[in-house]
């Protein structure tokens, strides 16, 4: 019983953090949309942490280094952060989940921008007008 309460509290906290992140990132969307996106991200994140911790570490290092402009420095920081995350995730799964909250932002924003571009292409909006 006590472990189920622990994991339920952790997943609930994860869902809350995802909802806060999405409500700040996507202010133009409805609360229902933000909540749905948060639930989907929470499910994907829990499954990814359970079955693919190395992928979460890679995307986490990508998210951390996305603001660095110099390629050499970006590679060095990405390699260092990825190595530290791989070492840490052996004993601190909670840290990996928190890194995953922000690294899923890399995936979801790319996917949403791709879907928006596809929708605009179907409507016949020229590429110059999209910029």
C-alpha positions, 0 to 999 in steps of 0.5 A: 500500500505505501509504495502505491501511494508514493508512486501515485504522488510522484505521477501526480506531481509530474502531471502538475509540473507538466500542466504548469509547463504547458500552461505557460508555454501554450497560453493561447490554447484552452485549459482542456487542451493543455490538460490533455497534452499534459496527460499524454506527455505524462503517460509517454514520459513514464513509459519512456523512463521505464523502458528507455532511460538512455533516450531520455538522457539524450533528449535531456542533454539536447534540451539543456544545450538547445540555447548554445550557439557555438557548435564545439561548446554545444558538443562538449556540454552535451557530451558532459551532461549526457554522461552525467545523466547516464551515471546519475540515472542508475540511482536517481530515477526521479531526477531522470523523470524531471529531466524528461519533463523538460526534454519532452518539450523538444519533441512536442514543440517540433511535432506541433510546429510540423502539424501546423505547417502541414495544416497550412500546406493543405489550406494552400497558404504559400510558404513565404506567408508562413514566415 
